[in-house]
Amino acid sequence: MPVTAARVVKAVQRVSSAPAFARIAPHVIPALDRAVHRLTRGKVLLSAQLLPGVVLTARGAKSGLPRRTPLACMPEGGGGESWLLIGSNFGRTGHPAWTANLLAHPDAEVSWKGEDIPVTARLLAGEERAAAWKALLAFWPPYATYQARIEREIRIFRIVRQ
């Protein structure tokens, strides 16, 4: 059987849906992404080799200090005006800290393909969230596994270029 890109993606989706991945990945992937992003001056994110990614810089909800977080995203439209960010936290029980930061301080910045872009974030709800969730599941099916593992509703944000 030849190795195809589709098979690699399916294999990664299976691995990323495993509970062990949820325990290990949050400690490894963001640290590697931050280091590679810094070394390449914002041009490369390791995780973006499978899914598009941004580095979000948002002020801490309590501290007010800038917090940099590499995140997978789903570009909307042409991929430079708005993106969906999903607070899956790898299917772990608590909301990721960056979601609280955006709720407290919705004006932020993303690094997208080497460009720093000021953005405004908005938590999605109701029909708008339902439509975004459907699009996100088509984009990356493991999100359904993450949601099934936890009781909280996964937060979805739309970030828009200012």
N, CA and C atoms as a LAMMPS dump frame, in Angstrom:
ITEM: TIMESTEP
0
ITEM: NUMBER OF ATOMS
486
ITEM: BOX BOUNDS ff ff ff
-5.0000000000000000e+02 5.0000000000000000e+02
-5.0000000000000000e+02 5.0000000000000000e+02
-5.0000000000000000e+02 5.0000000000000000e+02
ITEM: ATOMS id mol type element x y z
1 1 1 N 0.824 -1.173 0
2 1 2 C 0 0 0
3 1 3 C 0.877 1.249 0
4 2 1 N 0.71 2.117 -0.986
5 2 2 C 1.509 3.338 -1.004
6 2 3 C 1.032 4.318 0.077
7 3 1 N 1.993 5.069 0.609
8 3 2 C 1.669 6.091 1.59
9 3 3 C 1.232 7.345 0.837
10 4 1 N 0.015 7.769 1.103
11 4 2 C -0.51 8.969 0.46
12 4 3 C -0.753 10.036 1.529
13 5 1 N -0.895 11.258 1.084
14 5 2 C -1.175 12.35 2.02
15 5 3 C -2.473 12.083 2.775
16 6 1 N -3.474 11.55 2.082
17 6 2 C -4.762 11.268 2.723
18 6 3 C -4.605 10.228 3.834
19 7 1 N -3.762 9.222 3.6
20 7 2 C -3.54 8.194 4.628
21 7 3 C -2.795 8.775 5.824
22 8 1 N -1.856 9.639 5.57
23 8 2 C -1.117 10.275 6.659
24 8 3 C -2.073 11.112 7.503
25 9 1 N -2.922 11.891 6.857
26 9 2 C -3.885 12.722 7.583
27 9 3 C -4.815 11.843 8.411
28 10 1 N -5.329 10.764 7.842
29 10 2 C -6.227 9.854 8.576
30 10 3 C -5.508 9.261 9.793
31 11 1 N -4.245 8.871 9.613
32 11 2 C -3.479 8.307 10.726
33 11 3 C -3.29 9.347 11.829
34 12 1 N -2.978 10.564 11.45
35 12 2 C -2.814 11.64 12.441
36 12 3 C -4.132 11.917 13.143
37 13 1 N -5.232 11.894 12.419
38 13 2 C -6.544 12.104 13.038
39 13 3 C -6.84 11.022 14.069
40 14 1 N -6.493 9.768 13.758
41 14 2 C -6.714 8.673 14.717
42 14 3 C -5.87 8.892 15.971
43 15 1 N -4.599 9.208 15.778
44 15 2 C -3.698 9.426 16.911
45 15 3 C -4.173 10.611 17.751
46 16 1 N -4.556 11.705 17.091
47 16 2 C -4.956 12.903 17.836
48 16 3 C -6.274 12.716 18.577
49 17 1 N -7.035 11.692 18.243
50 17 2 C -8.294 11.415 18.944
51 17 3 C -8.082 10.553 20.189
52 18 1 N -6.893 10.006 20.374
53 18 2 C -6.622 9.109 21.496
54 18 3 C -6.485 9.885 22.809
55 19 1 N -7.024 9.346 23.894
56 19 2 C -6.892 10.018 25.196
57 19 3 C -5.43 10.272 25.599
58 20 1 N -4.531 9.378 25.262
59 20 2 C -3.113 9.576 25.601
60 20 3 C -2.566 10.828 24.915
61 21 1 N -3.013 11.079 23.696
62 21 2 C -2.584 12.276 22.97
63 21 3 C -3.012 13.529 23.739
64 22 1 N -4.224 13.507 24.291
65 22 2 C -4.739 14.656 25.049
66 22 3 C -3.907 14.918 26.299
67 23 1 N -3.297 13.883 26.864
68 23 2 C -2.468 14.07 28.052
69 23 3 C -1.088 14.603 27.701
70 24 1 N -0.528 14.177 26.579
71 24 2 C 0.86 14.502 26.229
72 24 3 C 0.962 15.75 25.352
73 25 1 N 0.143 15.842 24.331
74 25 2 C 0.272 16.904 23.316
75 25 3 C 0.279 18.322 23.875
76 26 1 N -0.578 18.663 24.856
77 26 2 C -0.582 20.051 25.327
78 26 3 C 0.745 20.498 25.941
79 27 1 N 1.549 19.547 26.366
80 27 2 C 2.835 19.883 26.973
81 27 3 C 3.965 19.931 25.955
82 28 1 N 3.77 19.287 24.818
83 28 2 C 4.844 19.173 23.828
84 28 3 C 4.625 20.068 22.608
85 29 1 N 3.466 19.978 21.994
86 29 2 C 3.225 20.668 20.724
87 29 3 C 3.344 22.19 20.832
88 30 1 N 2.688 22.846 21.796
89 30 2 C 2.824 24.306 21.856
90 30 3 C 4.264 24.776 22.093
91 31 1 N 5.008 24.065 22.938
92 31 2 C 6.403 24.455 23.198
93 31 3 C 7.247 24.336 21.939
94 32 1 N 7.081 23.25 21.2
95 32 2 C 7.812 23.087 19.937
96 32 3 C 7.399 24.158 18.929
97 33 1 N 6.095 24.401 18.83
98 33 2 C 5.611 25.415 17.891
99 33 3 C 6.176 26.796 18.217
100 34 1 N 6.163 27.168 19.507
101 34 2 C 6.694 28.486 19.881
102 34 3 C 8.166 28.604 19.52
103 35 1 N 8.946 27.554 19.787
104 35 2 C 10.386 27.588 19.501
105 35 3 C 10.656 27.695 18.001
106 36 1 N 9.982 26.882 17.204
107 36 2 C 10.19 26.91 15.751
108 36 3 C 9.706 28.241 15.174
109 37 1 N 8.586 28.736 15.653
110 37 2 C 8.039 30.013 15.19
111 37 3 C 9.035 31.144 15.462
112 38 1 N 9.629 31.131 16.664
113 38 2 C 10.606 32.156 17.032
114 38 3 C 11.86 32.039 16.17
115 39 1 N 12.363 30.813 15.99
116 39 2 C 13.589 30.588 15.213
117 39 3 C 13.434 30.959 13.741
118 40 1 N 12.224 30.803 13.21
119 40 2 C 11.996 31.101 11.787
120 40 3 C 11.393 32.489 11.585
121 41 1 N 11.419 33.285 12.63
122 41 2 C 10.877 34.651 12.585
123 41 3 C 9.426 34.674 12.079
124 42 1 N 8.637 33.738 12.591
125 42 2 C 7.219 33.733 12.302
126 42 3 C 6.802 33.071 11.006
127 43 1 N 7.724 32.443 10.321
128 43 2 C 7.386 31.866 9.022
129 43 3 C 6.922 30.409 9.089
130 44 1 N 7.255 29.682 10.165
131 44 2 C 6.941 28.249 10.231
132 44 3 C 6.323 27.897 11.578
133 45 1 N 5.265 27.105 11.519
134 45 2 C 4.691 26.431 12.686
135 45 3 C 4.701 24.942 12.358
136 46 1 N 5.268 24.134 13.233
137 46 2 C 5.31 22.687 12.957
138 46 3 C 3.907 22.11 12.795
139 47 1 N 2.998 22.47 13.707
140 47 2 C 1.651 21.893 13.646
141 47 3 C 0.915 22.314 12.38
142 48 1 N 1.33 23.423 11.781
143 48 2 C 0.664 23.904 10.565
144 48 3 C 1.014 23.059 9.342
145 49 1 N 1.864 22.068 9.515
146 49 2 C 2.147 21.165 8.405
147 49 3 C 0.943 20.256 8.148
148 50 1 N 0.073 20.1 9.154
149 50 2 C -1.153 19.305 9.001
150 50 3 C -2.398 20.177 8.957
151 51 1 N -2.445 21.161 9.806
152 51 2 C -3.586 22.081 9.89
153 51 3 C -3.045 23.497 9.827
154 52 1 N -3.773 24.406 9.221
155 52 2 C -3.324 25.798 9.26
156 52 3 C -3.209 26.259 10.719
157 53 1 N -2.296 27.165 10.959
158 53 2 C -2.107 27.62 12.329
159 53 3 C -1.732 29.083 12.417
160 54 1 N -2.03 29.658 13.567
161 54 2 C -1.647 31.021 13.901
162 54 3 C -0.96 30.978 15.253
163 55 1 N -0.217 32.029 15.546
164 55 2 C 0.229 32.252 16.915
165 55 3 C -0.578 33.449 17.403
166 56 1 N -1.412 33.192 18.396
167 56 2 C -2.271 34.214 18.973
168 56 3 C -1.522 34.916 20.095
169 57 1 N -1.518 36.238 20.059
170 57 2 C -1.003 37.015 21.181
171 57 3 C -2.174 37.798 21.751
172 58 1 N -2.549 37.426 22.961
173 58 2 C -3.672 38.069 23.646
174 58 3 C -3.212 38.449 25.047
175 59 1 N -3.817 39.487 25.588
176 59 2 C -3.488 39.884 26.956
177 59 3 C -4.124 38.893 27.927
178 60 1 N -3.362 38.541 28.957
179 60 2 C -3.863 37.634 29.975
180 60 3 C -5.1 38.191 30.644
181 61 1 N -6.076 37.338 30.902
182 61 2 C -7.341 37.766 31.501
183 61 3 C -7.121 38.425 32.859
184 62 1 N -6.202 37.898 33.648
185 62 2 C -5.949 38.441 34.991
186 62 3 C -4.714 39.333 35.013
187 63 1 N -3.649 38.903 34.366
188 63 2 C -2.378 39.632 34.453
189 63 3 C -2.305 40.833 33.519
190 64 1 N -3 40.745 32.386
191 64 2 C -2.894 41.796 31.384
192 64 3 C -1.622 41.71 30.558
193 65 1 N -0.783 40.715 30.85
194 65 2 C 0.474 40.544 30.119
195 65 3 C 0.23 39.813 28.806
196 66 1 N 1.046 40.08 27.784
197 66 2 C 0.862 39.374 26.512
198 66 3 C 1.151 37.879 26.663
199 67 1 N 0.272 37.076 26.107
200 67 2 C 0.41 35.605 26.136
201 67 3 C 0.392 35.104 24.702
202 68 1 N 1.437 34.359 24.311
203 68 2 C 1.55 33.832 22.945
204 68 3 C 1.187 32.355 22.944
205 69 1 N 0.23 32.004 22.092
206 69 2 C -0.253 30.63 22.036
207 69 3 C -0.367 30.172 20.592
208 70 1 N 0.392 29.135 20.194
209 70 2 C 0.205 28.562 18.854
210 70 3 C -1.1 27.772 18.823
211 71 1 N -1.893 28.008 17.789
212 71 2 C -3.203 27.363 17.686
213 71 3 C -3.479 26.914 16.26
214 72 1 N -4.125 25.776 16.138
215 72 2 C -4.683 25.396 14.845
216 72 3 C -5.858 26.33 14.579
217 73 1 N -6.105 26.6 13.334
218 73 2 C -7.222 27.488 12.988
219 73 3 C -7.841 27.011 11.684
220 74 1 N -9.016 27.528 11.422
221 74 2 C -9.644 27.295 10.135
222 74 3 C -9.822 28.649 9.467
223 75 1 N -9.005 28.914 8.432
224 75 2 C -9.167 30.185 7.714
225 75 3 C -10.534 30.227 7.036
226 76 1 N -11.119 31.407 7.005
227 76 2 C -12.392 31.591 6.32
228 76 3 C -12.156 32.44 5.081
229 77 1 N -12.929 32.186 4.068
230 77 2 C -12.784 32.954 2.825
231 77 3 C -11.41 32.732 2.224
232 78 1 N -10.733 33.818 1.913
233 78 2 C -9.412 33.744 1.298
234 78 3 C -8.289 33.438 2.266
235 79 1 N -8.596 33.361 3.561
236 79 2 C -7.559 32.995 4.518
237 79 3 C -6.646 34.137 4.893
238 80 1 N -7.164 35.29 5.102
239 80 2 C -6.345 36.401 5.542
240 80 3 C -7.167 37.502 6.178
241 81 1 N -8.474 37.279 6.248
242 81 2 C -9.355 38.287 6.836
243 81 3 C -10.026 37.797 8.115
244 82 1 N -10.345 36.488 8.176
245 82 2 C -10.957 35.936 9.385
246 82 3 C -10.612 34.453 9.51
247 83 1 N -10.664 33.987 10.747
248 83 2 C -10.318 32.611 11.071
249 83 3 C -11.234 32.134 12.183
250 84 1 N -11.435 30.828 12.251
251 84 2 C -12.107 30.22 13.386
252 84 3 C -11.049 29.6 14.278
253 85 1 N -11.162 29.859 15.579
254 85 2 C -10.306 29.234 16.589
255 85 3 C -11.196 28.386 17.47
256 86 1 N -10.76 27.176 17.755
257 86 2 C -11.576 26.27 18.552
258 86 3 C -10.853 25.924 19.85
259 87 1 N -11.54 26.139 20.955
260 87 2 C -10.959 25.898 22.278
261 87 3 C -11.136 24.461 22.725
262 88 1 N -10.656 23.534 21.919
263 88 2 C -10.842 22.112 22.219
264 88 3 C -9.971 21.641 23.378
265 89 1 N -8.83 22.283 23.563
266 89 2 C -7.893 21.89 24.617
267 89 3 C -7.556 20.406 24.518
268 90 1 N -7.487 19.912 23.297
269 90 2 C -7.16 18.513 23.015
270 90 3 C -8.153 17.55 23.675
271 91 1 N -9.383 18.02 23.925
272 91 2 C -10.389 17.162 24.537
273 91 3 C -10.217 17.007 26.036
274 92 1 N -9.508 17.944 26.667
275 92 2 C -9.357 17.907 28.131
276 92 3 C -10.508 18.684 28.771
277 93 1 N -10.73 18.459 30.057
278 93 2 C -11.943 18.951 30.707
279 93 3 C -12.07 20.466 30.775
280 94 1 N -11.014 21.182 31.044
281 94 2 C -11.121 22.629 31.211
282 94 3 C -10.968 23.398 29.912
283 95 1 N -11.522 24.61 29.906
284 95 2 C -11.316 25.495 28.758
285 95 3 C -9.849 25.915 28.732
286 96 1 N -9.261 26.04 27.547
287 96 2 C -7.878 26.522 27.496
288 96 3 C -7.81 27.987 27.936
289 97 1 N -6.691 28.362 28.562
290 97 2 C -6.529 29.714 29.114
291 97 3 C -6.699 30.792 28.053
292 98 1 N -6.271 30.517 26.824
293 98 2 C -6.35 31.561 25.8
294 98 3 C -7.796 31.98 25.536
295 99 1 N -8.772 31.078 25.792
296 99 2 C -10.17 31.458 25.563
297 99 3 C -10.631 32.473 26.607
298 100 1 N -10.205 32.317 27.851
299 100 2 C -10.53 33.295 28.892
300 100 3 C -9.864 34.633 28.573
301 101 1 N -8.656 34.568 28.029
302 101 2 C -7.961 35.802 27.652
303 101 3 C -8.752 36.567 26.59
304 102 1 N -9.254 35.854 25.579
305 102 2 C -10.024 36.523 24.522
306 102 3 C -11.371 37.04 25.028
307 103 1 N -11.984 36.321 25.95
308 103 2 C -13.24 36.805 26.521
309 103 3 C -13.015 38.111 27.28
310 104 1 N -11.902 38.205 27.998
311 104 2 C -11.595 39.399 28.776
312 104 3 C -11.053 40.536 27.911
313 105 1 N -10.27 40.179 26.892
314 105 2 C -9.603 41.172 26.04
315 105 3 C -9.714 40.723 24.58
316 106 1 N -10.815 41.022 23.898
317 106 2 C -11.021 40.509 22.539
318 106 3 C -10.098 41.097 21.469
319 107 1 N -9.463 42.235 21.733
320 107 2 C -8.499 42.77 20.765
321 107 3 C -7.172 42.062 20.981
322 108 1 N -6.665 41.451 19.926
323 108 2 C -5.474 40.626 20.022
324 108 3 C -4.667 40.768 18.732
325 109 1 N -3.725 39.852 18.56
326 109 2 C -2.909 39.832 17.344
327 109 3 C -2.641 38.374 16.989
328 110 1 N -2.6 38.095 15.687
329 110 2 C -2.185 36.771 15.245
330 110 3 C -0.999 36.914 14.3
331 111 1 N -0.153 35.928 14.359
332 111 2 C 0.908 35.809 13.373
333 111 3 C 0.416 34.76 12.382
334 112 1 N 0.231 35.18 11.14
335 112 2 C -0.3 34.317 10.08
336 112 3 C 0.658 34.371 8.905
337 113 1 N 1.318 33.238 8.657
338 113 2 C 2.247 33.137 7.528
339 113 3 C 3.296 34.252 7.557
340 114 1 N 3.806 34.528 8.757
341 114 2 C 4.865 35.506 8.917
342 114 3 C 4.407 36.943 9.05
343 115 1 N 3.095 37.192 8.972
344 115 2 C 2.567 38.551 9.095
345 115 3 C 1.852 38.7 10.433
346 116 1 N 2.171 39.773 11.174
347 116 2 C 1.473 40.075 12.424
348 116 3 C 0.248 40.914 12.101
349 117 1 N -0.922 40.411 12.509
350 117 2 C -2.195 41.021 12.119
351 117 3 C -3.021 41.335 13.367
352 118 1 N -3.401 42.607 13.572
353 118 2 C -4.323 42.918 14.666
354 118 3 C -5.706 42.347 14.355
355 119 1 N -6.322 41.725 15.358
356 119 2 C -7.626 41.088 15.176
357 119 3 C -8.538 41.407 16.357
358 120 1 N -9.82 41.183 16.126
359 120 2 C -10.814 41.238 17.191
360 120 3 C -11.502 39.879 17.225
361 121 1 N -11.66 39.34 18.431
362 121 2 C -12.257 38.015 18.611
363 121 3 C -13.679 38.137 19.129
364 122 1 N -14.503 37.173 18.7
365 122 2 C -15.895 37.122 19.164
366 122 3 C -16.271 35.668 19.387
367 123 1 N -16.776 35.369 20.596
368 123 2 C -17.254 34.026 20.916
369 123 3 C -18.536 33.772 20.138
370 124 1 N -18.616 32.629 19.456
371 124 2 C -19.807 32.304 18.669
372 124 3 C -20.837 31.58 19.531
373 125 1 N -22.105 31.831 19.23
374 125 2 C -23.206 31.197 19.951
375 125 3 C -24.348 30.92 18.978
376 126 1 N -25.282 30.102 19.421
377 126 2 C -26.507 29.846 18.666
378 126 3 C -26.265 29.256 17.29
379 127 1 N -27.044 29.74 16.324
380 127 2 C -26.971 29.213 14.957
381 127 3 C -25.613 29.474 14.315
382 128 1 N -25.03 30.604 14.64
383 128 2 C -23.707 30.925 14.088
384 128 3 C -22.669 29.912 14.574
385 129 1 N -22.729 29.542 15.862
386 129 2 C -21.817 28.535 16.399
387 129 3 C -22.086 27.177 15.751
388 130 1 N -23.368 26.824 15.607
389 130 2 C -23.727 25.533 15.011
390 130 3 C -23.181 25.411 13.59
391 131 1 N -23.282 26.468 12.803
392 131 2 C -22.758 26.441 11.432
393 131 3 C -21.232 26.328 11.441
394 132 1 N -20.587 27.051 12.358
395 132 2 C -19.118 26.981 12.459
396 132 3 C -18.685 25.592 12.909
397 133 1 N -19.407 25.009 13.87
398 133 2 C -19.084 23.665 14.369
399 133 3 C -19.158 22.644 13.229
400 134 1 N -20.191 22.73 12.426
401 134 2 C -20.349 21.818 11.286
402 134 3 C -19.163 21.952 10.324
403 135 1 N -18.769 23.191 10.038
404 135 2 C -17.626 23.425 9.149
405 135 3 C -16.331 22.904 9.775
406 136 1 N -16.173 23.093 11.082
407 136 2 C -14.962 22.625 11.765
408 136 3 C -14.871 21.094 11.764
409 137 1 N -16.006 20.423 11.927
410 137 2 C -15.996 18.947 11.899
411 137 3 C -15.633 18.414 10.516
412 138 1 N -16.061 19.104 9.482
413 138 2 C -15.679 18.698 8.127
414 138 3 C -14.187 18.957 7.911
415 139 1 N -13.682 20.004 8.515
416 139 2 C -12.288 20.414 8.395
417 139 3 C -11.349 19.481 9.172
418 140 1 N -11.739 19.124 10.419
419 140 2 C -10.904 18.277 11.285
420 140 3 C -11.822 17.411 12.15
421 141 1 N -12.197 16.213 11.677
422 141 2 C -13.156 15.346 12.377
423 141 3 C -12.826 15.013 13.836
424 142 1 N -11.547 14.96 14.265
425 142 2 C -11.284 14.648 15.68
426 142 3 C -11.934 15.61 16.68
427 143 1 N -12.354 16.798 16.236
428 143 2 C -13.033 17.697 17.168
429 143 3 C -14.275 17.032 17.752
430 144 1 N -14.945 16.188 16.994
431 144 2 C -16.128 15.481 17.503
432 144 3 C -15.746 14.549 18.647
433 145 1 N -14.608 13.875 18.529
434 145 2 C -14.129 12.993 19.595
435 145 3 C -13.81 13.803 20.837
436 146 1 N -13.165 14.963 20.649
437 146 2 C -12.845 15.827 21.797
438 146 3 C -14.125 16.22 22.521
439 147 1 N -15.149 16.654 21.766
440 147 2 C -16.397 17.095 22.388
441 147 3 C -17.085 15.945 23.103
442 148 1 N -17.038 14.752 22.541
443 148 2 C -17.702 13.598 23.151
444 148 3 C -17.067 13.201 24.486
445 149 1 N -15.784 13.526 24.671
446 149 2 C -15.067 13.158 25.89
447 149 3 C -15.354 14.088 27.063
448 150 1 N -15.891 15.258 26.804
449 150 2 C -16.014 16.265 27.855
450 150 3 C -17.446 16.768 27.982
451 151 1 N -17.769 17.338 29.13
452 151 2 C -19.12 17.848 29.366
453 151 3 C -19.279 19.293 28.924
454 152 1 N -18.2 20.071 28.972
455 152 2 C -18.308 21.487 28.619
456 152 3 C -18.511 21.629 27.112
457 153 1 N -19.135 22.736 26.717
458 153 2 C -19.246 23.03 25.292
459 153 3 C -17.937 23.691 24.852
460 154 1 N -17.347 23.158 23.807
461 154 2 C -16.098 23.71 23.292
462 154 3 C -16.369 25.108 22.747
463 155 1 N -15.547 26.051 23.19
464 155 2 C -15.694 27.435 22.723
465 155 3 C -15.134 27.592 21.311
466 156 1 N -15.865 28.345 20.489
467 156 2 C -15.423 28.658 19.128
468 156 3 C -15.413 30.181 18.988
469 157 1 N -14.295 30.7 18.524
470 157 2 C -14.164 32.133 18.299
471 157 3 C -13.952 32.411 16.821
472 158 1 N -14.531 33.487 16.376
473 158 2 C -14.201 34.019 15.046
474 158 3 C -13.305 35.215 15.313
475 159 1 N -12.132 35.211 14.696
476 159 2 C -11.247 36.362 14.803
477 159 3 C -11.204 37.04 13.435
478 160 1 N -11.301 38.351 13.48
479 160 2 C -11.416 39.14 12.257
480 160 3 C -10.328 40.212 12.257
481 161 1 N -9.702 40.368 11.103
482 161 2 C -8.691 41.411 10.95
483 161 3 C -9.326 42.769 11.261
484 162 1 N -8.608 43.572 12.028
485 162 2 C -9.11 44.922 12.371
486 162 3 C -8.916 45.878 11.231
